[in-house]
Amino acid sequence: MTESTHTFDTRGLNCPLPIIRTRKVIASLDVGEVLVVTSNDQGSLNDMDAFCAQTGNAMLVSGEVDGDFVFRIRKA
């Protein structure tokens, strides 16, 4: 089975908007689909981890790429 992946760019948004908008986008996905979120807000590092812990979604990858923060989240 091929993994369905979606992308969401939150660069330019400041806390708490990246997490609020990510929550809305991931809610529209089916279980097992993956959302790749790009952010340049430093606060998103802690926020995305906390979001996954609270919602049960799986943080597959969390890191910095070319000055942006990239998160790969699988919907639970």
PyMOL Python script that loads the backbone (N, CA, C, O; Angstrom):
from pymol import cmd

cmd.read_pdbstr("""\
ATOM      1  N   MET A   1       0.848  -1.190   0.000  1.00  0.00           N
ATOM      2  CA  MET A   1       0.000   0.000   0.000  1.00  0.00           C
ATOM      3  C   MET A   1       0.887   1.247   0.000  1.00  0.00           C
ATOM      4  O   MET A   1       1.837   1.335   0.779  1.00  0.00           O
ATOM      5  N   THR A   2       0.584   2.192  -0.859  1.00  0.00           N
ATOM      6  CA  THR A   2       1.333   3.435  -0.938  1.00  0.00           C
ATOM      7  C   THR A   2       0.818   4.421   0.104  1.00  0.00           C
ATOM      8  O   THR A   2      -0.388   4.604   0.270  1.00  0.00           O
ATOM      9  N   GLU A   3       1.745   5.041   0.791  1.00  0.00           N
ATOM     10  CA  GLU A   3       1.410   6.012   1.821  1.00  0.00           C
ATOM     11  C   GLU A   3       0.971   7.313   1.161  1.00  0.00           C
ATOM     12  O   GLU A   3       1.683   7.854   0.316  1.00  0.00           O
ATOM     13  N   SER A   4      -0.202   7.815   1.545  1.00  0.00           N
ATOM     14  CA  SER A   4      -0.693   9.076   1.022  1.00  0.00           C
ATOM     15  C   SER A   4      -0.088  10.211   1.842  1.00  0.00           C
ATOM     16  O   SER A   4      -0.249  10.263   3.061  1.00  0.00           O
ATOM     17  N   THR A   5       0.607  11.117   1.164  1.00  0.00           N
ATOM     18  CA  THR A   5       1.301  12.204   1.844  1.00  0.00           C
ATOM     19  C   THR A   5       0.775  13.552   1.371  1.00  0.00           C
ATOM     20  O   THR A   5       0.575  13.770   0.176  1.00  0.00           O
ATOM     21  N   HIS A   6       0.558  14.432   2.304  1.00  0.00           N
ATOM     22  CA  HIS A   6       0.085  15.789   2.037  1.00  0.00           C
ATOM     23  C   HIS A   6       1.111  16.765   2.602  1.00  0.00           C
ATOM     24  O   HIS A   6       1.818  16.445   3.558  1.00  0.00           O
ATOM     25  N   THR A   7       1.191  17.940   2.020  1.00  0.00           N
ATOM     26  CA  THR A   7       2.113  18.953   2.517  1.00  0.00           C
ATOM     27  C   THR A   7       1.329  20.186   2.973  1.00  0.00           C
ATOM     28  O   THR A   7       0.258  20.500   2.452  1.00  0.00           O
ATOM     29  N   PHE A   8       1.903  20.868   3.962  1.00  0.00           N
ATOM     30  CA  PHE A   8       1.284  22.073   4.500  1.00  0.00           C
ATOM     31  C   PHE A   8       2.393  23.032   4.904  1.00  0.00           C
ATOM     32  O   PHE A   8       3.246  22.691   5.723  1.00  0.00           O
ATOM     33  N   ASP A   9       2.383  24.216   4.340  1.00  0.00           N
ATOM     34  CA  ASP A   9       3.416  25.221   4.568  1.00  0.00           C
ATOM     35  C   ASP A   9       2.887  26.292   5.521  1.00  0.00           C
ATOM     36  O   ASP A   9       1.952  27.023   5.192  1.00  0.00           O
ATOM     37  N   THR A  10       3.494  26.376   6.701  1.00  0.00           N
ATOM     38  CA  THR A  10       3.084  27.393   7.673  1.00  0.00           C
ATOM     39  C   THR A  10       4.142  28.475   7.839  1.00  0.00           C
ATOM     40  O   THR A  10       4.073  29.276   8.771  1.00  0.00           O
ATOM     41  N   ARG A  11       5.126  28.500   6.934  1.00  0.00           N
ATOM     42  CA  ARG A  11       6.172  29.532   7.041  1.00  0.00           C
ATOM     43  C   ARG A  11       5.540  30.917   6.986  1.00  0.00           C
ATOM     44  O   ARG A  11       4.642  31.177   6.186  1.00  0.00           O
ATOM     45  N   GLY A  12       6.027  31.801   7.853  1.00  0.00           N
ATOM     46  CA  GLY A  12       5.500  33.166   7.926  1.00  0.00           C
ATOM     47  C   GLY A  12       4.429  33.328   8.991  1.00  0.00           C
ATOM     48  O   GLY A  12       4.042  34.451   9.314  1.00  0.00           O
ATOM     49  N   LEU A  13       3.946  32.217   9.542  1.00  0.00           N
ATOM     50  CA  LEU A  13       2.950  32.284  10.612  1.00  0.00           C
ATOM     51  C   LEU A  13       3.662  32.169  11.953  1.00  0.00           C
ATOM     52  O   LEU A  13       4.600  31.387  12.105  1.00  0.00           O
ATOM     53  N   ASN A  14       3.210  32.949  12.915  1.00  0.00           N
ATOM     54  CA  ASN A  14       3.795  32.916  14.258  1.00  0.00           C
ATOM     55  C   ASN A  14       2.877  32.158  15.207  1.00  0.00           C
ATOM     56  O   ASN A  14       1.673  32.045  14.976  1.00  0.00           O
ATOM     57  N   CYS A  15       3.461  31.649  16.261  1.00  0.00           N
ATOM     58  CA  CYS A  15       2.766  30.907  17.302  1.00  0.00           C
ATOM     59  C   CYS A  15       1.565  31.720  17.793  1.00  0.00           C
ATOM     60  O   CYS A  15       1.709  32.910  18.075  1.00  0.00           O
ATOM     61  N   PRO A  16       0.417  31.120  17.898  1.00  0.00           N
ATOM     62  CA  PRO A  16       0.070  29.712  17.833  1.00  0.00           C
ATOM     63  C   PRO A  16      -0.491  29.260  16.482  1.00  0.00           C
ATOM     64  O   PRO A  16      -0.968  28.131  16.367  1.00  0.00           O
ATOM     65  N   LEU A  17      -0.445  30.114  15.465  1.00  0.00           N
ATOM     66  CA  LEU A  17      -1.096  29.792  14.191  1.00  0.00           C
ATOM     67  C   LEU A  17      -0.599  28.518  13.512  1.00  0.00           C
ATOM     68  O   LEU A  17      -1.427  27.779  12.979  1.00  0.00           O
ATOM     69  N   PRO A  18       0.709  28.213  13.499  1.00  0.00           N
ATOM     70  CA  PRO A  18       1.109  26.969  12.832  1.00  0.00           C
ATOM     71  C   PRO A  18       0.422  25.732  13.404  1.00  0.00           C
ATOM     72  O   PRO A  18      -0.011  24.864  12.646  1.00  0.00           O
ATOM     73  N   ILE A  19       0.316  25.638  14.707  1.00  0.00           N
ATOM     74  CA  ILE A  19      -0.303  24.457  15.306  1.00  0.00           C
ATOM     75  C   ILE A  19      -1.817  24.475  15.132  1.00  0.00           C
ATOM     76  O   ILE A  19      -2.422  23.425  14.914  1.00  0.00           O
ATOM     77  N   ILE A  20      -2.429  25.626  15.223  1.00  0.00           N
ATOM     78  CA  ILE A  20      -3.887  25.724  15.039  1.00  0.00           C
ATOM     79  C   ILE A  20      -4.268  25.302  13.623  1.00  0.00           C
ATOM     80  O   ILE A  20      -5.217  24.543  13.431  1.00  0.00           O
ATOM     81  N   ARG A  21      -3.539  25.787  12.653  1.00  0.00           N
ATOM     82  CA  ARG A  21      -3.857  25.441  11.260  1.00  0.00           C
ATOM     83  C   ARG A  21      -3.498  23.996  10.933  1.00  0.00           C
ATOM     84  O   ARG A  21      -4.192  23.338  10.159  1.00  0.00           O
ATOM     85  N   THR A  22      -2.418  23.510  11.523  1.00  0.00           N
ATOM     86  CA  THR A  22      -2.050  22.102  11.325  1.00  0.00           C
ATOM     87  C   THR A  22      -3.134  21.192  11.883  1.00  0.00           C
ATOM     88  O   THR A  22      -3.482  20.186  11.265  1.00  0.00           O
ATOM     89  N   ARG A  23      -3.664  21.537  13.037  1.00  0.00           N
ATOM     90  CA  ARG A  23      -4.747  20.749  13.647  1.00  0.00           C
ATOM     91  C   ARG A  23      -5.942  20.635  12.695  1.00  0.00           C
ATOM     92  O   ARG A  23      -6.528  19.561  12.559  1.00  0.00           O
ATOM     93  N   LYS A  24      -6.300  21.734  12.040  1.00  0.00           N
ATOM     94  CA  LYS A  24      -7.432  21.725  11.106  1.00  0.00           C
ATOM     95  C   LYS A  24      -7.141  20.861   9.884  1.00  0.00           C
ATOM     96  O   LYS A  24      -8.007  20.114   9.428  1.00  0.00           O
ATOM     97  N   VAL A  25      -5.932  20.961   9.356  1.00  0.00           N
ATOM     98  CA  VAL A  25      -5.577  20.190   8.173  1.00  0.00           C
ATOM     99  C   VAL A  25      -5.545  18.696   8.488  1.00  0.00           C
ATOM    100  O   VAL A  25      -6.087  17.891   7.731  1.00  0.00           O
ATOM    101  N   ILE A  26      -4.921  18.327   9.587  1.00  0.00           N
ATOM    102  CA  ILE A  26      -4.805  16.902   9.906  1.00  0.00           C
ATOM    103  C   ILE A  26      -6.167  16.296  10.225  1.00  0.00           C
ATOM    104  O   ILE A  26      -6.377  15.101  10.014  1.00  0.00           O
ATOM    105  N   ALA A  27      -7.092  17.106  10.730  1.00  0.00           N
ATOM    106  CA  ALA A  27      -8.444  16.623  11.002  1.00  0.00           C
ATOM    107  C   ALA A  27      -9.153  16.191   9.716  1.00  0.00           C
ATOM    108  O   ALA A  27     -10.035  15.333   9.748  1.00  0.00           O
ATOM    109  N   SER A  28      -8.768  16.782   8.595  1.00  0.00           N
ATOM    110  CA  SER A  28      -9.417  16.455   7.319  1.00  0.00           C
ATOM    111  C   SER A  28      -8.821  15.220   6.642  1.00  0.00           C
ATOM    112  O   SER A  28      -9.345  14.758   5.628  1.00  0.00           O
ATOM    113  N   LEU A  29      -7.725  14.681   7.197  1.00  0.00           N
ATOM    114  CA  LEU A  29      -7.072  13.522   6.605  1.00  0.00           C
ATOM    115  C   LEU A  29      -7.684  12.223   7.113  1.00  0.00           C
ATOM    116  O   LEU A  29      -8.338  12.197   8.156  1.00  0.00           O
ATOM    117  N   ASP A  30      -7.463  11.147   6.364  1.00  0.00           N
ATOM    118  CA  ASP A  30      -7.873   9.818   6.795  1.00  0.00           C
ATOM    119  C   ASP A  30      -6.793   9.218   7.688  1.00  0.00           C
ATOM    120  O   ASP A  30      -5.624   9.590   7.585  1.00  0.00           O
ATOM    121  N   VAL A  31      -7.174   8.308   8.548  1.00  0.00           N
ATOM    122  CA  VAL A  31      -6.234   7.620   9.421  1.00  0.00           C
ATOM    123  C   VAL A  31      -5.139   6.976   8.567  1.00  0.00           C
ATOM    124  O   VAL A  31      -5.423   6.332   7.558  1.00  0.00           O
ATOM    125  N   GLY A  32      -3.902   7.159   8.982  1.00  0.00           N
ATOM    126  CA  GLY A  32      -2.768   6.581   8.277  1.00  0.00           C
ATOM    127  C   GLY A  32      -2.125   7.503   7.268  1.00  0.00           C
ATOM    128  O   GLY A  32      -0.991   7.266   6.850  1.00  0.00           O
ATOM    129  N   GLU A  33      -2.830   8.559   6.864  1.00  0.00           N
ATOM    130  CA  GLU A  33      -2.233   9.509   5.926  1.00  0.00           C
ATOM    131  C   GLU A  33      -1.179  10.338   6.653  1.00  0.00           C
ATOM    132  O   GLU A  33      -1.234  10.503   7.871  1.00  0.00           O
ATOM    133  N   VAL A  34      -0.229  10.852   5.895  1.00  0.00           N
ATOM    134  CA  VAL A  34       0.901  11.592   6.456  1.00  0.00           C
ATOM    135  C   VAL A  34       0.834  13.051   6.024  1.00  0.00           C
ATOM    136  O   VAL A  34       0.562  13.358   4.863  1.00  0.00           O
ATOM    137  N   LEU A  35       1.083  13.930   6.960  1.00  0.00           N
ATOM    138  CA  LEU A  35       1.143  15.369   6.697  1.00  0.00           C
ATOM    139  C   LEU A  35       2.560  15.844   6.955  1.00  0.00           C
ATOM    140  O   LEU A  35       3.109  15.626   8.035  1.00  0.00           O
ATOM    141  N   VAL A  36       3.154  16.499   5.958  1.00  0.00           N
ATOM    142  CA  VAL A  36       4.475  17.093   6.099  1.00  0.00           C
ATOM    143  C   VAL A  36       4.272  18.596   6.270  1.00  0.00           C
ATOM    144  O   VAL A  36       3.802  19.280   5.362  1.00  0.00           O
ATOM    145  N   VAL A  37       4.634  19.091   7.443  1.00  0.00           N
ATOM    146  CA  VAL A  37       4.450  20.503   7.788  1.00  0.00           C
ATOM    147  C   VAL A  37       5.807  21.198   7.776  1.00  0.00           C
ATOM    148  O   VAL A  37       6.777  20.701   8.349  1.00  0.00           O
ATOM    149  N   THR A  38       5.864  22.355   7.114  1.00  0.00           N
ATOM    150  CA  THR A  38       7.065  23.180   7.107  1.00  0.00           C
ATOM    151  C   THR A  38       6.754  24.474   7.853  1.00  0.00           C
ATOM    152  O   THR A  38       5.727  25.110   7.617  1.00  0.00           O
ATOM    153  N   SER A  39       7.657  24.853   8.759  1.00  0.00           N
ATOM    154  CA  SER A  39       7.457  26.049   9.568  1.00  0.00           C
ATOM    155  C   SER A  39       8.792  26.758   9.761  1.00  0.00           C
ATOM    156  O   SER A  39       9.852  26.134   9.714  1.00  0.00           O
ATOM    157  N   ASN A  40       8.728  28.062   9.978  1.00  0.00           N
ATOM    158  CA  ASN A  40       9.944  28.784  10.361  1.00  0.00           C
ATOM    159  C   ASN A  40       9.779  29.433  11.737  1.00  0.00           C
ATOM    160  O   ASN A  40      10.567  30.292  12.130  1.00  0.00           O
ATOM    161  N   ASP A  41       8.746  29.009  12.458  1.00  0.00           N
ATOM    162  CA  ASP A  41       8.493  29.500  13.809  1.00  0.00           C
ATOM    163  C   ASP A  41       9.176  28.579  14.816  1.00  0.00           C
ATOM    164  O   ASP A  41       8.851  27.394  14.892  1.00  0.00           O
ATOM    165  N   GLN A  42      10.114  29.111  15.581  1.00  0.00           N
ATOM    166  CA  GLN A  42      10.876  28.338  16.564  1.00  0.00           C
ATOM    167  C   GLN A  42       9.954  27.606  17.542  1.00  0.00           C
ATOM    168  O   GLN A  42      10.258  26.492  17.968  1.00  0.00           O
ATOM    169  N   GLY A  43       8.846  28.222  17.891  1.00  0.00           N
ATOM    170  CA  GLY A  43       7.908  27.618  18.831  1.00  0.00           C
ATOM    171  C   GLY A  43       7.259  26.348  18.320  1.00  0.00           C
ATOM    172  O   GLY A  43       6.753  25.546  19.104  1.00  0.00           O
ATOM    173  N   SER A  44       7.272  26.162  17.012  1.00  0.00           N
ATOM    174  CA  SER A  44       6.631  24.972  16.448  1.00  0.00           C
ATOM    175  C   SER A  44       7.358  23.692  16.839  1.00  0.00           C
ATOM    176  O   SER A  44       6.760  22.616  16.817  1.00  0.00           O
ATOM    177  N   LEU A  45       8.633  23.787  17.195  1.00  0.00           N
ATOM    178  CA  LEU A  45       9.377  22.591  17.612  1.00  0.00           C
ATOM    179  C   LEU A  45       8.699  21.920  18.803  1.00  0.00           C
ATOM    180  O   LEU A  45       8.433  20.719  18.768  1.00  0.00           O
ATOM    181  N   ASN A  46       8.423  22.674  19.839  1.00  0.00           N
ATOM    182  CA  ASN A  46       7.741  22.122  21.009  1.00  0.00           C
ATOM    183  C   ASN A  46       6.262  21.897  20.758  1.00  0.00           C
ATOM    184  O   ASN A  46       5.690  20.913  21.227  1.00  0.00           O
ATOM    185  N   ASP A  47       5.641  22.810  20.017  1.00  0.00           N
ATOM    186  CA  ASP A  47       4.204  22.722  19.779  1.00  0.00           C
ATOM    187  C   ASP A  47       3.819  21.461  19.004  1.00  0.00           C
ATOM    188  O   ASP A  47       2.840  20.799  19.349  1.00  0.00           O
ATOM    189  N   MET A  48       4.566  21.130  17.978  1.00  0.00           N
ATOM    190  CA  MET A  48       4.218  19.956  17.164  1.00  0.00           C
ATOM    191  C   MET A  48       4.398  18.670  17.964  1.00  0.00           C
ATOM    192  O   MET A  48       3.581  17.755  17.855  1.00  0.00           O
ATOM    193  N   ASP A  49       5.454  18.590  18.762  1.00  0.00           N
ATOM    194  CA  ASP A  49       5.643  17.413  19.614  1.00  0.00           C
ATOM    195  C   ASP A  49       4.497  17.284  20.616  1.00  0.00           C
ATOM    196  O   ASP A  49       3.966  16.191  20.816  1.00  0.00           O
ATOM    197  N   ALA A  50       4.119  18.385  21.241  1.00  0.00           N
ATOM    198  CA  ALA A  50       3.026  18.377  22.210  1.00  0.00           C
ATOM    199  C   ALA A  50       1.710  18.014  21.530  1.00  0.00           C
ATOM    200  O   ALA A  50       0.910  17.264  22.089  1.00  0.00           O
ATOM    201  N   PHE A  51       1.483  18.538  20.338  1.00  0.00           N
ATOM    202  CA  PHE A  51       0.268  18.231  19.583  1.00  0.00           C
ATOM    203  C   PHE A  51       0.159  16.725  19.336  1.00  0.00           C
ATOM    204  O   PHE A  51      -0.899  16.132  19.547  1.00  0.00           O
ATOM    205  N   CYS A  52       1.252  16.112  18.889  1.00  0.00           N
ATOM    206  CA  CYS A  52       1.237  14.674  18.614  1.00  0.00           C
ATOM    207  C   CYS A  52       1.018  13.873  19.901  1.00  0.00           C
ATOM    208  O   CYS A  52       0.274  12.892  19.904  1.00  0.00           O
ATOM    209  N   ALA A  53       1.652  14.283  20.970  1.00  0.00           N
ATOM    210  CA  ALA A  53       1.487  13.584  22.247  1.00  0.00           C
ATOM    211  C   ALA A  53       0.044  13.663  22.736  1.00  0.00           C
ATOM    212  O   ALA A  53      -0.486  12.686  23.266  1.00  0.00           O
ATOM    213  N   GLN A  54      -0.585  14.806  22.562  1.00  0.00           N
ATOM    214  CA  GLN A  54      -1.955  15.005  23.035  1.00  0.00           C
ATOM    215  C   GLN A  54      -2.986  14.310  22.163  1.00  0.00           C
ATOM    216  O   GLN A  54      -4.011  13.852  22.667  1.00  0.00           O
ATOM    217  N   THR A  55      -2.731  14.225  20.862  1.00  0.00           N
ATOM    218  CA  THR A  55      -3.719  13.695  19.929  1.00  0.00           C
ATOM    219  C   THR A  55      -3.492  12.239  19.556  1.00  0.00           C
ATOM    220  O   THR A  55      -4.379  11.599  18.991  1.00  0.00           O
ATOM    221  N   GLY A  56      -2.309  11.706  19.866  1.00  0.00           N
ATOM    222  CA  GLY A  56      -2.009  10.330  19.507  1.00  0.00           C
ATOM    223  C   GLY A  56      -1.493  10.163  18.094  1.00  0.00           C
ATOM    224  O   GLY A  56      -1.220   9.044  17.659  1.00  0.00           O
ATOM    225  N   ASN A  57      -1.356  11.260  17.376  1.00  0.00           N
ATOM    226  CA  ASN A  57      -0.763  11.191  16.035  1.00  0.00           C
ATOM    227  C   ASN A  57       0.728  10.886  16.187  1.00  0.00           C
ATOM    228  O   ASN A  57       1.339  11.236  17.197  1.00  0.00           O
ATOM    229  N   ALA A  58       1.305  10.233  15.181  1.00  0.00           N
ATOM    230  CA  ALA A  58       2.705   9.815  15.275  1.00  0.00           C
ATOM    231  C   ALA A  58       3.630  10.821  14.600  1.00  0.00           C
ATOM    232  O   ALA A  58       3.471  11.137  13.421  1.00  0.00           O
ATOM    233  N   MET A  59       4.604  11.321  15.372  1.00  0.00           N
ATOM    234  CA  MET A  59       5.638  12.179  14.801  1.00  0.00           C
ATOM    235  C   MET A  59       6.683  11.253  14.187  1.00  0.00           C
ATOM    236  O   MET A  59       7.442  10.599  14.903  1.00  0.00           O
ATOM    237  N   LEU A  60       6.718  11.202  12.862  1.00  0.00           N
ATOM    238  CA  LEU A  60       7.641  10.311  12.165  1.00  0.00           C
ATOM    239  C   LEU A  60       9.021  10.938  12.026  1.00  0.00           C
ATOM    240  O   LEU A  60      10.040  10.264  12.174  1.00  0.00           O
ATOM    241  N   VAL A  61       9.041  12.251  11.738  1.00  0.00           N
ATOM    242  CA  VAL A  61      10.299  12.981  11.565  1.00  0.00           C
ATOM    243  C   VAL A  61      10.091  14.394  12.084  1.00  0.00           C
ATOM    244  O   VAL A  61       9.045  15.005  11.867  1.00  0.00           O
ATOM    245  N   SER A  62      11.105  14.899  12.770  1.00  0.00           N
ATOM    246  CA  SER A  62      11.099  16.273  13.242  1.00  0.00           C
ATOM    247  C   SER A  62      12.527  16.771  13.120  1.00  0.00           C
ATOM    248  O   SER A  62      13.437  16.221  13.740  1.00  0.00           O
ATOM    249  N   GLY A  63      12.724  17.814  12.320  1.00  0.00           N
ATOM    250  CA  GLY A  63      14.077  18.312  12.166  1.00  0.00           C
ATOM    251  C   GLY A  63      14.138  19.624  11.419  1.00  0.00           C
ATOM    252  O   GLY A  63      13.120  20.194  11.027  1.00  0.00           O
ATOM    253  N   GLU A  64      15.359  20.087  11.233  1.00  0.00           N
ATOM    254  CA  GLU A  64      15.591  21.352  10.554  1.00  0.00           C
ATOM    255  C   GLU A  64      16.219  21.081   9.190  1.00  0.00           C
ATOM    256  O   GLU A  64      17.180  20.321   9.069  1.00  0.00           O
ATOM    257  N   VAL A  65      15.650  21.722   8.163  1.00  0.00           N
ATOM    258  CA  VAL A  65      16.151  21.581   6.797  1.00  0.00           C
ATOM    259  C   VAL A  65      16.259  22.979   6.196  1.00  0.00           C
ATOM    260  O   VAL A  65      15.252  23.671   6.046  1.00  0.00           O
ATOM    261  N   ASP A  66      17.469  23.392   5.855  1.00  0.00           N
ATOM    262  CA  ASP A  66      17.699  24.693   5.214  1.00  0.00           C
ATOM    263  C   ASP A  66      17.067  25.852   5.986  1.00  0.00           C
ATOM    264  O   ASP A  66      16.505  26.766   5.383  1.00  0.00           O
ATOM    265  N   GLY A  67      17.155  25.817   7.313  1.00  0.00           N
ATOM    266  CA  GLY A  67      16.641  26.904   8.136  1.00  0.00           C
ATOM    267  C   GLY A  67      15.172  26.822   8.469  1.00  0.00           C
ATOM    268  O   GLY A  67      14.666  27.651   9.225  1.00  0.00           O
ATOM    269  N   ASP A  68      14.470  25.840   7.923  1.00  0.00           N
ATOM    270  CA  ASP A  68      13.053  25.634   8.232  1.00  0.00           C
ATOM    271  C   ASP A  68      12.907  24.380   9.080  1.00  0.00           C
ATOM    272  O   ASP A  68      13.765  23.498   9.052  1.00  0.00           O
ATOM    273  N   PHE A  69      11.826  24.306   9.825  1.00  0.00           N
ATOM    274  CA  PHE A  69      11.517  23.128  10.628  1.00  0.00           C
ATOM    275  C   PHE A  69      10.534  22.276   9.846  1.00  0.00           C
ATOM    276  O   PHE A  69       9.529  22.776   9.342  1.00  0.00           O
ATOM    277  N   VAL A  70      10.826  20.997   9.749  1.00  0.00           N
ATOM    278  CA  VAL A  70       9.985  20.082   8.971  1.00  0.00           C
ATOM    279  C   VAL A  70       9.504  18.959   9.891  1.00  0.00           C
ATOM    280  O   VAL A  70      10.281  18.360  10.634  1.00  0.00           O
ATOM    281  N   PHE A  71       8.202  18.698   9.817  1.00  0.00           N
ATOM    282  CA  PHE A  71       7.579  17.678  10.643  1.00  0.00           C
ATOM    283  C   PHE A  71       6.800  16.736   9.737  1.00  0.00           C
ATOM    284  O   PHE A  71       6.053  17.177   8.863  1.00  0.00           O
ATOM    285  N   ARG A  72       6.978  15.456   9.948  1.00  0.00           N
ATOM    286  CA  ARG A  72       6.247  14.442   9.193  1.00  0.00           C
ATOM    287  C   ARG A  72       5.382  13.705  10.203  1.00  0.00           C
ATOM    288  O   ARG A  72       5.889  12.996  11.072  1.00  0.00           O
ATOM    289  N   ILE A  73       4.065  13.881  10.082  1.00  0.00           N
ATOM    290  CA  ILE A  73       3.117  13.397  11.084  1.00  0.00           C
ATOM    291  C   ILE A  73       2.134  12.421  10.429  1.00  0.00           C
ATOM    292  O   ILE A  73       1.528  12.736   9.404  1.00  0.00           O
ATOM    293  N   ARG A  74       1.981  11.233  11.028  1.00  0.00           N
ATOM    294  CA  ARG A  74       0.992  10.269  10.541  1.00  0.00           C
ATOM    295  C   ARG A  74      -0.250  10.370  11.420  1.00  0.00           C
ATOM    296  O   ARG A  74      -0.173  10.304  12.646  1.00  0.00           O
ATOM    297  N   LYS A  75      -1.403  10.534  10.758  1.00  0.00           N
ATOM    298  CA  LYS A  75      -2.655  10.663  11.498  1.00  0.00           C
ATOM    299  C   LYS A  75      -3.034   9.333  12.122  1.00  0.00           C
ATOM    300  O   LYS A  75      -2.992   8.286  11.477  1.00  0.00           O
ATOM    301  N   ALA A  76      -3.407   9.400  13.398  1.00  0.00           N
ATOM    302  CA  ALA A  76      -3.831   8.209  14.138  1.00  0.00           C
ATOM    303  C   ALA A  76      -5.313   7.968  13.926  1.00  0.00           C
ATOM    304  O   ALA A  76      -5.866   7.010  14.466  1.00  0.00           O
TER     305      ALA A  76
END
""", "prot")
cmd.dss("prot")
cmd.show_as("cartoon", "prot")
cmd.util.cbc("prot")
cmd.orient("prot")
